[in-house]
């Protein structure tokens, strides 16, 4: 059946618009809608009347015996024509979105869901565009509800986990923050327990740690004595330091630590480990560092100049004794790090291997 044969009057489309949570009219010829466009919203799916042509967007999951699945849409999609199977070969499961044109049948599948008979399979926009349309449709409703925003946020979160993009993250944040705002309006201004319970429920539905922490931090400023907020912030890796909640990574950075692989270490320690790793990878056990005569190195040291190849005695004459010394041994290598106020000197088996200015990246 073609899209043209499935055309219905403007009156039918208008009456359906009142029943569905999210929809827009599809392409029209002469002002008459040819189908109603449905975004995969549970309320919209439940409200679909039998026999009315619609277009449903969603992510293609797979096809089993002429029945296909769209991600997160509680319908059984049955192909009206076996030839549509070849059309579906153009789409990649769990990657591509499809638009299915068809109608609800007066039947129920064995899994208890309603049956949607598919007449046409068309390409659909990507995730970002689809979710942007859905969010715009919700924001365009004066009577929008928090639950439909949270339902959209759940789908956004799952899509964002598959393809981490800034656009999807921004849409997710917008859906959650607006849903929270709408739900919080139903609470009393001093209801800290109610705000905590709302955030906890959001966290269960949308397991985005960063979003939950952001909501909790806002709530902690408004309700500093609410114990549940503080407890969940700690469970999510935050600490209360200097009058504010800090994530553990931010807390460590303010303490002067940096991340080295899976460890938090001081900057000087990280550089020391990196030198050790470089030597290990390069296997430089027989590296010749001393390229000048003893007299030449003595003259440089007298002038306060340190240079690669100097021994510990010459380096101490050039710079004075260090503020701190580290030593590590690895195979046949002994590596020392001498810390000065403005530079660090690395020795390999007693000879200067590297000189690094403090604060430089080289």
C-alpha positions in Angstrom: 0.0 0.0 0.0 1.5 3.4 -1.0 1.6 6.5 1.2 -0.9 8.1 -1.1 -3.4 5.3 -0.6 -3.0 5.7 3.1 -3.9 9.4 3.1 -6.6 10.5 5.5 -8.5 13.8 5.9 -7.3 16.7 8.0 -10.1 16.0 10.4 -8.8 12.5 11.2 -5.3 13.8 11.8 -6.5 16.6 14.0 -8.6 14.3 16.2 -5.6 12.0 16.6 -3.4 14.9 17.5 -5.5 15.4 20.6 -5.0 11.8 21.7 -1.2 11.5 21.3 1.5 12.9 23.6 4.0 13.7 20.8 3.3 14.1 17.2 3.6 16.4 14.1 2.0 16.1 10.7 3.9 14.4 8.0 4.3 15.6 4.3 1.1 16.9 2.8 -0.3 17.3 -0.7 -2.8 20.1 -1.1 -2.8 20.7 2.6 -4.0 17.2 3.6 -1.7 15.2 5.9 -0.7 11.8 4.6 0.2 10.3 8.0 0.8 11.3 11.6 4.4 11.2 12.7 5.0 9.5 16.1 8.1 9.8 18.2 8.6 6.7 20.3 6.8 7.8 23.4 5.0 5.2 25.5 1.9 7.3 26.0 1.7 8.1 22.3 2.0 4.4 21.4 -0.7 3.4 23.8 -3.1 6.0 22.4 -2.7 4.9 18.8 -6.1 4.0 17.3 -6.5 1.0 15.0 -6.2 1.6 11.3 -4.9 5.2 11.3 -1.7 5.5 9.2 1.3 6.8 11.1 5.0 7.0 10.8 7.1 5.9 13.8 10.8 6.7 14.2 13.2 4.6 16.1 16.5 2.8 16.1 16.5 -0.5 14.1 17.4 -3.4 16.4 16.9 -6.4 14.2 14.5 -8.6 12.2 13.2 -12.1 13.1 10.7 -13.9 10.8 9.2 -10.8 9.2 8.9 -9.0 12.6 11.3 -6.2 13.4 12.2 -4.4 16.6 12.7 -0.8 17.3 14.8 0.1 20.3 12.6 1.1 23.3 9.2 1.0 21.4 6.7 -1.3 23.0 5.1 -2.6 19.7 5.5 -5.7 17.6 6.3 -4.5 14.0 5.1 -7.0 11.4 6.1 -6.6 7.7 3.0 -6.4 5.5 5.1 -7.4 2.5 8.1 -9.9 2.5 9.9 -7.7 0.0 10.5 -5.2 2.8 13.0 -7.6 4.2 15.4 -6.7 1.3 14.9 -3.0 2.2 16.0 -3.6 5.7 19.3 -5.0 4.5 20.2 -1.3 3.8 20.2 -0.6 7.6 22.7 -1.5 10.3 21.2 -3.0 13.5 21.8 -0.8 16.6 23.3 2.0 14.5 20.8 3.3 11.9 17.4 4.8 12.6 14.4 3.9 10.5 10.9 5.4 9.8 8.1 2.8 9.6 4.9 3.8 7.9 1.9 1.7 8.7 -0.9 1.3 11.2 -2.0 -0.5 14.4 -3.9 -3.7 13.9 -6.8 -5.1 15.9 -4.5 -7.8 17.3 -2.2 -8.5 20.1 1.2 -10.3 19.7 2.1 -13.3 21.8 4.4 -11.1 23.9 1.3 -8.9 24.8 2.2 -5.9 22.7 0.1 -4.3 20.1 0.9 -5.2 16.4 1.9 -2.5 14.0 1.8 -3.6 10.3 4.6 -2.0 8.4 3.8 -0.8 4.8 6.9 1.1 4.1 10.5 1.3 5.5 12.3 4.7 5.1 15.6 6.2 6.2 15.3 8.4 9.3 17.4 11.3 10.7 20.2 10.5 13.1 19.8 10.3 16.9 20.7 13.9 17.6 18.1 15.3 15.2 15.4 12.8 16.3 15.9 13.6 20.0 16.0 17.4 19.2 12.6 17.1 17.5 11.2 15.1 20.4 12.5 17.6 23.0 11.2 20.5 20.9 7.8 18.8 20.7 7.6 18.4 24.5 8.8 22.0 25.2 6.2 23.2 22.8 3.4 21.9 25.0 2.1 24.3 27.7 1.0 21.4 29.8 4.2 19.4 29.5 4.9 16.9 32.4 8.1 15.9 34.1 7.5 12.2 33.5 7.6 12.5 29.7 10.9 14.5 30.0 12.4 11.8 32.2 11.2 9.1 29.8 12.9 10.9 26.9 16.0 11.4 29.2 16.2 7.6 29.7 16.3 7.0 25.9 18.8 9.9 25.5 21.1 8.4 28.1 21.1 5.0 26.4 21.8 6.6 23.0 24.5 8.8 24.5 26.2 5.7 25.9 26.5 4.3 22.4 27.6 7.5 20.8 29.1 10.0 23.2 28.6 13.4 21.6 28.4 16.9 23.1 25.0 17.4 21.3 23.4 14.4 22.9 24.8 15.3 26.3 23.4 18.8 26.0 19.9 17.4 25.1 20.1 15.0 28.0 21.0 17.8 30.4 18.1 20.0 29.1 15.6 17.2 29.5 16.7 16.3 33.0 16.9 19.8 34.3 13.5 20.8 32.9 12.0 17.6 34.2 13.4 18.3 37.7 12.2 21.9 37.6 8.6 20.8 36.8 8.6 18.1 39.4 10.1 20.3 42.1 7.3 22.8 41.6 4.9 20.3 43.3 7.1 20.2 46.4 7.0 22.6 49.4 9.8 25.2 49.3 11.4 23.7 52.5 10.9 20.0 51.6 14.5 18.9 51.5 13.5 15.2 51.9 11.2 15.6 48.9 14.0 17.1 46.7 16.4 14.3 47.7 13.8 11.6 46.9 13.2 13.3 43.5 16.9 13.3 42.7 17.2 9.7 43.8 14.4 8.6 41.5 16.0 10.5 38.6 19.3 8.8 39.3 17.6 5.4 39.2 16.0 6.2 35.8 18.9 8.1 34.2 22.1 6.7 35.6 24.2 9.7 34.5 26.5 10.3 37.4 27.5 13.8 36.4 23.9 15.0 36.1 23.0 13.4 39.5 26.0 15.1 41.2 25.1 18.5 39.7 21.5 18.2 41.0 22.7 17.1 44.4 25.2 20.0 44.7 22.4 22.4 43.9 20.1 20.8 46.5 23.0 20.7 49.1 23.2 24.5 48.9 19.5 24.8 49.4 19.2 22.1 52.1 22.6 21.8 53.8 21.2 19.8 56.7 19.5 17.1 54.5 21.5 13.9 55.3 20.4 11.9 52.3 21.9 14.4 49.9 25.3 14.4 51.7 25.3 10.6 51.8 24.6 10.1 48.1 27.2 12.7 47.2 29.8 10.8 49.2 28.6 7.5 47.5 29.2 9.2 44.2 32.8 10.1 45.1 32.5 13.6 46.5 34.0 15.2 49.6 33.0 18.2 51.6 36.1 20.4 51.6 36.4 24.0 52.6 32.6 24.6 52.6 31.9 23.0 49.2 31.4 19.6 47.7 34.3 18.5 45.5 34.6 15.4 43.3 37.5 13.3 44.4 39.5 14.1 41.3 39.0 17.9 41.9 39.9 17.4 45.5 43.2 15.7 44.6 44.1 18.3 42.0 43.6 21.1 44.5 46.0 19.2 46.8 48.6 19.3 44.1 48.2 15.8 42.7 48.0 14.6 39.1 46.8 11.4 37.6 49.5 8.9 36.5 47.9 5.8 35.1 45.6 4.7 37.9 47.4 6.5 40.7 47.3 10.1 42.1 50.8 11.3 42.5 52.7 14.6 42.9 53.9 16.2 39.6 57.5 15.5 40.4 56.7 11.8 41.1 54.8 11.5 37.8 57.8 12.8 35.9 60.1 10.4 37.8 57.9 7.5 36.8 57.8 8.6 33.2 61.6 8.8 33.1 61.8 5.3 34.5 59.2 4.1 32.0 61.1 5.7 29.1 64.4 4.1 30.1 62.6 0.7 30.5 61.0 0.9 27.1 64.2 2.0 25.4 66.2 -0.6 27.3 69.0 2.0 27.7 71.2 0.1 30.1 74.5 0.9 28.3 73.7 4.6 27.5 76.9 6.7 27.2 76.2 10.1 28.7 79.6 11.6 29.5 80.8 13.3 26.3 83.3 15.8 27.7 86.5 15.6 29.7 86.6 15.8 33.5 88.3 19.2 33.3 85.6 20.5 31.0 82.8 19.4 33.3 84.7 20.9 36.3 84.9 24.3 34.5 81.2 24.2 33.8 80.4 23.4 37.4 82.5 26.3 38.6 80.4 28.6 36.5 77.2 27.2 37.9 76.2 25.4 34.7 74.8 21.9 34.8 75.0 19.7 31.7 74.1 16.2 30.6 76.8 13.7 31.5 77.9 15.3 34.8 78.3 13.1 37.8 76.7 13.8 41.2 79.7 15.7 42.6 79.9 18.0 39.6 76.1 18.6 39.6 76.2 19.5 43.3 79.1 22.0 42.7 77.0 23.6 39.9 73.6 23.8 41.6 74.3 23.1 45.3 72.7 20.3 47.2 69.1 19.5 46.2 66.0 20.1 48.4 64.8 16.5 47.9 66.3 13.3 46.4 64.4 10.3 45.1 66.1 7.0 44.0 64.7 4.0 42.2 66.4 0.9 40.9 65.3 -1.1 37.9 67.2 -4.0 36.5 70.7 -2.7 36.0 69.6 1.0 36.2 69.8 3.3 39.2 67.7 6.5 38.6 68.0 9.5 40.9 65.8 12.6 40.9 67.2 15.8 42.5 64.6 18.5 43.2 65.5 22.1 43.2 63.3 25.2 43.4 63.2 25.8 39.7 64.4 22.6 38.1 64.7 18.8 38.4 67.8 16.8 37.5 67.6 13.1 36.6 70.7 10.9 37.0 71.1 7.5 35.2 73.7 5.4 37.0 75.3 8.4 38.6 75.4 10.7 35.5 73.0 13.5 34.5 70.5 12.1 32.0 67.8 14.8 31.9 67.4 18.4 33.1 63.9 19.7 33.4 62.7 23.2 34.3 59.9 23.1 36.9 56.6 23.9 35.2 57.8 23.1 31.7 56.4 20.2 29.6 59.6 19.1 28.0 
